[in-house]
Structures are given as C-alpha cells and as structure tokens.
Amino acid sequence: MTSNARELAQIPSTPSGRRNIVINGAMQVAQRGTQTGHATGYTLDRWNVRTTGSARFTVSKDTDVPSGQGFGSSIKIDVTTADTDAGTGDFGAFRTVLEGQDVQSICKGSSNAKELTLSFWIKSTVTGTYTVELYDSDNARQVSKSYTVNTSNTWEKKTITFPADTTGSFDNDNAASLFLQFGLAMGSDFAGGTLSTTWTSANTPDRFAGQVNAFSSTSNNIYLTGVQLEVGSVATEFEHRSFGEELALCQRYYEEYDFPANFRMMSTTDGYAQIVVHYKVEKRASATMTTTYTSDPTNPVNIQWTGGFAGLDTDGGNHYLRNFTADAEL
C-alpha cells in the first residue's frame, strides 16, 4: 500500500467536527442531583421532564447503560405516582431545547434545508408505540415520528430520520428555537389525531398520536442515553465528548458554586456588604441567581443579585454563605 493510500484508509468514515447538536446526550452531567417528587422542570443538565397530569417521578443519573457502547450514565425516570388514564389534556414528555444560533446549519426554511437524524438508546418497562417530535417554536411548526419499544426493561437502539423543512427559518439568536421531545404519556388533546410525519403547522392532536402511557404504574421506569441529533440522513457513531467539555456546555445554562467551608460575609455598621462572583462559563442570557446561607447571629438577611454582584443587606453580623446557583435555562 502506498503512503497516500494508507493515509486515506485511516481517515474516519464519519464527518469531521461536531456532529451532535444535543448537549449532554450521554447523560453525564447532573448538577442538580436527584429530583424527587418531580413533575415539571430541569433534571439532568439540559434535559427537562414535563407533565401536566397527576404523574410524579424520581429523576436521577443512573449507571444502568447499554453494554459495550461506551456509555457510563443514563437518565432514569422512576414513576412514583401513576397517571393511569392519561386524561384529555395530559401532556408528558422528556425534552431538550436548542438555541436558534446553534441550529442554523440545518438551513431550515431555505431550498437547502437538511434532513435530521436522531439516534438514541431507550429502556422502558412499557412496550409499544412511542413518539418523538421536533417542534419549531419560531414558526409553530412540527414533525413527529413513531418507534416501538419491543421488549420490556431491555436496552434498544432507535434511529429516526426527519425530513427537511423548506418553510420557516430559525431565528439566529440565543432564544429557544428547536424542541426535541420524547413522548411518554399523552391525552387525546395531544394524541387524538393522525401523526404528522412531515413538517406542518402545529396541530395539537396530531403531535403524539399513538403514544403509549409510560406513566401507567409506579412499577414503570424509563431510561435514556446516547441521544444524538445530527444533520443528514445517516446516523453516525455517537460523538462522545469528555466530561469537562460537556460540563462547560451545560454551565452556559446553569451553574452551581459551593463556597469554601465557613465562607463568611460580615456586614458593616451601616448593614451592608458586597461580594463579586465570576461565572465559570459565560451565561446564555442574564441569569436568575439564588443563594443559601446561615446567619450568626440570626438577623434579617436579604441577598440581592445584580449581574455577578451579591449585596447583603442586614442589620449587622456574620453570615456564612453556602452556595449559589445561576440559572439561564431556555
């Protein structure tokens, strides 16, 4: 083999550069920890479980993963309060939300619009038909596809290709543009029509038609990992990123900081003190800041955040800060 031929043979068959549009698809980062009695909101970083019904869950990072695929973590959704009938208006999904400026390569709304391919691993107690949706919030357009969980409590890999959409471009900004939503339990308001398998103006009953009720029993668990959404009609091998890379991508949206033990703010005689906090990663937008603390002696405390500044307004005394969170989620 000549030198040139040898070099060509060593070039990977998969595209170079970043392929996976999804952040934390391998479920590595869980800054918030285990969420108990959860109904709606972020769980593992960049992932949101949402239900409008009576179901409740414990959501955690888990070590149950498909064997031999290079994954160390999955998300586990453990149903702790069942929703047995999935009432008319019930909506239950697991989702992530992408910024408009991060999905420009899809060329949506142009003659060069690209197909998208989703691949993932799922393990669920409930077998049957599941649905997954791409929702364009800038133009209120959506497309859905169905897939089948064949065997209970068994890891299965799924691959789905979504068609291109030449109508409605994504805004090129830092706001929410594309929702990737895994249906888990839907009432007839969201599943009573015919599944929209091509891009169309959103018609609610067609979005998750055929979806089984994965919330039907407290014996039910759902696990997911290896979620990859990429441009094109072919599912390539999962793009594994280091934990450090994934954490930094997640911290653009949410960050926790633990102050050193016994970190103290002492207010002055006029009852005011201030600290400056530097984010580890620049945030997507202005963040909502929260702080936990204890006071010694116990005094009225009001911590006010402006950007990265924390102002302590009190009538005097020492105040021990524990941690803060900065939330700029979509």
SULFENQUI-V818407 format. One record per residue. N is the residue number from 1. PHI is phi in degrees with one decimal (NA if undefined). PSI is psi in whole degrees, 0 to 359 (none if undefined). Layout:
# SULFENQUI-V818407
N:PHI:PSI + N:PHI:PSI
This chain:
# SULFENQUI-V818407
1:NA:130 + 2:-69.9:165 + 3:-59.7:316 + 4:-64.2:319 + 5:-65.2:321 + 6:-63.6:318 + 7:-64.2:318 + 8:-63.7:322 + 9:-66.2:337 + 10:-90.4:353 + 11:-72.4:130 + 12:-60.2:146 + 13:-78.3:343 + 14:-86.5:156 + 15:-61.9:150 + 16:-83.8:165 + 17:82.1:180 + 18:-67.8:128 + 19:-111.1:324 + 20:-83.0:117 + 21:-74.2:336 + 22:-78.1:140 + 23:-97.8:137 + 24:63.0:38 + 25:-67.5:337 + 26:-91.9:8 + 27:55.9:41 + 28:-81.6:325 + 29:-103.7:128 + 30:-142.7:70 + 31:-62.9:329 + 32:-80.9:346 + 33:75.7:194 + 34:-70.3:134 + 35:-107.0:120 + 36:-110.1:140 + 37:67.4:30 + 38:-79.1:144 + 39:-124.0:310 + 40:-148.0:137 + 41:135.2:177 + 42:-73.4:145 + 43:-122.2:255 + 44:-62.9:153 + 45:-56.1:136 + 46:70.4:4 + 47:-119.5:138 + 48:-129.3:126 + 49:-99.0:130 + 50:-134.4:130 + 51:-140.9:143 + 52:-103.6:0 + 53:-93.6:198 + 54:-88.1:352 + 55:-64.5:144 + 56:-134.5:157 + 57:-141.6:159 + 58:-106.2:123 + 59:-115.7:128 + 60:-148.3:162 + 61:-80.9:131 + 62:-128.4:159 + 63:-98.7:3 + 64:-75.8:113 + 65:-139.3:160 + 66:-64.4:135 + 67:-69.5:137 + 68:71.2:21 + 69:-110.4:2 + 70:86.2:11 + 71:-99.1:143 + 72:-111.6:348 + 73:-143.9:155 + 74:-140.5:167 + 75:-96.6:136 + 76:-114.9:124 + 77:-109.9:106 + 78:-102.2:114 + 79:-71.7:119 + 80:-106.7:336 + 81:-129.9:120 + 82:-79.2:156 + 83:-122.2:93 + 84:-76.4:336 + 85:-112.2:353 + 86:42.6:72 + 87:-56.7:167 + 88:-44.5:311 + 89:-95.2:9 + 90:-69.9:137 + 91:-132.6:123 + 92:-135.5:119 + 93:-150.8:161 + 94:-118.3:127 + 95:-149.6:164 + 96:-133.6:154 + 97:-124.0:135 + 98:-115.3:141 + 99:-69.6:149 + 100:-59.2:320 + 101:-70.3:347 + 102:-95.5:358 + 103:-122.9:19 + 104:-66.0:333 + 105:-66.2:346 + 106:-72.5:338 + 107:58.5:31 + 108:-60.8:142 + 109:84.2:9 + 110:-127.1:169 + 111:-68.2:346 + 112:-99.6:16 + 113:-53.7:141 + 114:-105.6:150 + 115:-70.3:160 + 116:-127.4:139 + 117:-119.4:129 + 118:-109.3:132 + 119:-132.8:148 + 120:-167.7:164 + 121:-111.3:136 + 122:-134.9:145 + 123:-136.3:119 + 124:-138.7:148 + 125:-68.6:320 + 126:-89.3:123 + 127:-87.9:169 + 128:120.4:200 + 129:-86.8:127 + 130:-116.8:161 + 131:-128.4:151 + 132:-136.5:140 + 133:-126.1:143 + 134:-104.5:125 + 135:-121.7:123 + 136:-92.7:102 + 137:-76.7:343 + 138:-72.2:329 + 139:-124.8:7 + 140:52.0:51 + 141:-122.3:152 + 142:-151.6:160 + 143:-143.9:142 + 144:-131.7:152 + 145:-135.7:153 + 146:-108.4:157 + 147:-148.1:168 + 148:-119.6:130 + 149:-87.5:113 + 150:-86.3:322 + 151:-128.7:131 + 152:-64.1:138 + 153:54.3:42 + 154:-136.3:133 + 155:-66.6:131 + 156:-135.6:138 + 157:-94.4:136 + 158:-123.2:144 + 159:-132.7:129 + 160:-135.0:133 + 161:-110.7:129 + 162:-101.7:143 + 163:-70.5:164 + 164:-73.6:156 + 165:-128.1:113 + 166:-87.2:3 + 167:-112.6:130 + 168:79.8:102 + 169:-86.0:155 + 170:-77.1:141 + 171:-64.4:140 + 172:-92.9:74 + 173:-148.8:188 + 174:-98.2:17 + 175:-95.9:172 + 176:-68.2:128 + 177:-123.8:315 + 178:-123.8:123 + 179:-103.0:129 + 180:-105.7:114 + 181:-125.5:121 + 182:-93.0:113 + 183:-67.0:139 + 184:-126.1:325 + 185:-160.9:126 + 186:-134.8:138 + 187:-81.3:176 + 188:-64.3:335 + 189:-60.6:332 + 190:-110.7:350 + 191:-137.0:14 + 192:-91.3:1 + 193:-108.6:218 + 194:-116.1:130 + 195:-57.7:130 + 196:-85.8:97 + 197:-92.9:359 + 198:-122.5:157 + 199:-60.8:135 + 200:-155.3:164 + 201:-60.1:136 + 202:-59.4:124 + 203:-121.5:107 + 204:-50.8:313 + 205:-64.8:343 + 206:-92.1:354 + 207:-72.2:322 + 208:-133.0:33 + 209:-57.3:133 + 210:93.6:356 + 211:-66.0:130 + 212:-73.1:167 + 213:-97.5:99 + 214:-80.5:357 + 215:-103.3:16 + 216:-72.5:343 + 217:-150.9:151 + 218:-73.6:356 + 219:-84.5:354 + 220:-85.1:139 + 221:-132.3:147 + 222:-128.2:130 + 223:-120.2:143 + 224:-140.7:145 + 225:-161.3:172 + 226:63.2:37 + 227:-81.3:121 + 228:-133.6:127 + 229:-119.6:123 + 230:-140.8:155 + 231:-72.0:135 + 232:117.3:176 + 233:-102.4:5 + 234:-120.3:133 + 235:-83.6:115 + 236:-88.6:171 + 237:-59.0:144 + 238:-56.9:136 + 239:-86.2:94 + 240:-74.9:127 + 241:-112.8:155 + 242:-66.5:158 + 243:-59.5:320 + 244:-62.2:317 + 245:-61.7:313 + 246:-64.7:320 + 247:-61.5:315 + 248:-63.1:320 + 249:-63.0:321 + 250:-69.9:325 + 251:-71.0:349 + 252:-62.3:335 + 253:-108.9:331 + 254:-157.0:136 + 255:-143.5:140 + 256:-117.7:142 + 257:-133.8:126 + 258:-99.9:122 + 259:-69.1:153 + 260:-58.2:156 + 261:-54.3:136 + 262:61.8:28 + 263:-67.0:124 + 264:-123.3:139 + 265:-110.3:128 + 266:-111.0:118 + 267:-74.9:152 + 268:-83.1:178 + 269:-63.0:336 + 270:-88.4:6 + 271:80.3:33 + 272:-145.7:140 + 273:-146.0:163 + 274:-147.7:142 + 275:-126.8:160 + 276:-116.2:129 + 277:-113.8:129 + 278:-101.2:125 + 279:-60.9:147 + 280:-70.6:325 + 281:-136.4:138 + 282:-57.9:136 + 283:-84.7:156 + 284:-58.3:321 + 285:-156.3:180 + 286:-55.6:129 + 287:-95.3:152 + 288:-86.8:123 + 289:-104.6:138 + 290:-133.3:150 + 291:-137.6:142 + 292:-113.0:150 + 293:-163.1:166 + 294:-126.9:157 + 295:-117.9:144 + 296:-145.7:110 + 297:-70.5:171 + 298:-70.5:116 + 299:-137.4:158 + 300:-60.5:130 + 301:-129.7:137 + 302:-135.6:106 + 303:-94.5:119 + 304:-114.1:128 + 305:-104.2:135 + 306:-133.6:106 + 307:63.0:238 + 308:-99.0:14 + 309:-103.1:135 + 310:-113.9:122 + 311:-105.2:130 + 312:-104.6:115 + 313:-110.8:111 + 314:-150.6:175 + 315:-97.4:18 + 316:116.2:156 + 317:118.9:174 + 318:-98.2:141 + 319:-134.0:122 + 320:-95.4:113 + 321:-81.0:141 + 322:-103.7:304 + 323:-163.1:169 + 324:-137.6:158 + 325:-125.1:145 + 326:-121.8:119 + 327:-116.5:115 + 328:-127.0:35 + 329:-63.9:155 + 330:-76.9:none
